[in-house]
Amino acid sequence: MGWNNKKQWNNKPKQWDRKPKDKSIGDGIYVEVRNNDVNKALRIFKKKLQNEGVLQEYKERQHYVKPSEKRRKDKAAGKARWLKKQEKLANERGY
């Protein structure tokens, strides 16, 4: 809704004003509690969150990370993985 170029009122909703039709309310991660075993349901829920990557995405969105910093962290993580693999291979071979 708003004024068009000819200074006349336009009743057509803007694209950002429309609600998405394909997204239904209530879709998401859920866990059914059986036999009042809330602890087990909570464990299952946490595992589902972990598998979906929700917590990881939440942590990443806490603050902005510059692309150069992201590359540096990724490179350091790769190097740590490689060193761990080399150490494991050395232990298997008996060095």
C-alpha positions as CSV (number, residue, x, y, z in Angstrom):
1,M,0.0,0.0,0.0
2,G,1.1,3.5,-0.6
3,W,1.2,6.4,-3.1
4,N,2.1,5.6,-6.7
5,N,4.0,8.0,-9.0
6,K,0.8,9.9,-9.9
7,K,0.1,10.8,-6.3
8,Q,-2.8,8.4,-6.1
9,W,-3.4,5.9,-3.4
10,N,-2.5,2.3,-4.4
11,N,-4.1,-0.6,-2.5
12,K,-1.8,-3.3,-3.9
13,P,0.4,-4.7,-1.1
14,K,4.1,-4.4,-1.6
15,Q,6.2,-7.5,-2.0
16,W,7.7,-7.1,1.5
17,D,4.2,-6.7,2.9
18,R,3.0,-10.1,1.7
19,K,3.2,-13.1,3.9
20,P,4.9,-16.2,2.4
21,K,2.3,-18.8,1.4
22,D,4.4,-21.9,1.3
23,K,5.7,-21.6,4.9
24,S,3.3,-23.1,7.4
25,I,3.3,-22.2,11.1
26,G,4.6,-24.9,13.4
27,D,7.2,-26.5,11.2
28,G,10.4,-27.1,13.0
29,I,12.2,-29.5,15.4
30,Y,10.0,-31.2,17.9
31,V,10.3,-34.2,20.3
32,E,7.5,-36.3,21.8
33,V,7.8,-36.9,25.5
34,R,6.9,-40.5,26.3
35,N,6.2,-41.9,29.8
36,N,7.0,-38.6,31.4
37,D,10.7,-39.1,30.6
38,V,11.7,-35.5,30.0
39,N,15.4,-36.1,30.4
40,K,15.4,-38.5,27.5
41,A,13.3,-36.2,25.3
42,L,15.7,-33.4,26.1
43,R,18.7,-35.5,25.1
44,I,17.0,-36.4,21.8
45,F,16.1,-32.7,21.3
46,K,19.7,-31.6,21.8
47,K,20.9,-34.3,19.4
48,K,18.5,-33.1,16.8
49,L,19.6,-29.5,17.3
50,Q,23.2,-30.6,16.9
51,N,22.5,-32.6,13.7
52,E,20.6,-29.7,12.1
53,G,23.3,-27.2,13.0
54,V,21.0,-24.8,14.8
55,L,23.4,-24.1,17.7
56,Q,26.4,-23.7,15.4
57,E,24.5,-21.2,13.3
58,Y,23.4,-19.3,16.4
59,K,27.0,-19.1,17.6
60,E,28.2,-17.9,14.2
61,R,25.6,-15.1,14.2
62,Q,26.5,-13.8,17.6
63,H,29.0,-11.4,16.0
64,Y,30.4,-10.6,12.6
65,V,33.6,-12.5,11.6
66,K,35.6,-10.9,8.8
67,P,36.3,-13.2,5.8
68,S,40.1,-13.0,6.4
69,E,39.6,-14.1,10.1
70,K,37.3,-16.9,8.9
71,R,40.0,-18.2,6.5
72,R,42.6,-18.0,9.2
73,K,40.6,-20.0,11.6
74,D,39.7,-22.6,8.9
75,K,43.4,-22.9,8.0
76,A,44.4,-23.4,11.6
77,A,41.7,-26.0,12.1
78,G,42.8,-27.9,9.0
79,K,46.4,-27.8,10.2
80,A,45.3,-29.2,13.6
81,R,43.4,-32.0,11.9
82,W,46.4,-32.9,9.7
83,L,48.8,-32.9,12.7
84,K,46.4,-35.1,14.7
85,K,46.1,-37.5,11.7
86,Q,49.9,-37.6,11.4
87,E,50.3,-38.3,15.1
88,K,47.8,-41.1,14.9
89,L,49.6,-42.7,11.9
90,A,53.0,-42.4,13.7
91,N,51.5,-44.2,16.8
92,E,50.1,-47.0,14.6
93,R,53.5,-47.5,12.9
94,G,55.3,-47.4,16.2
95,Y,57.6,-44.4,15.6
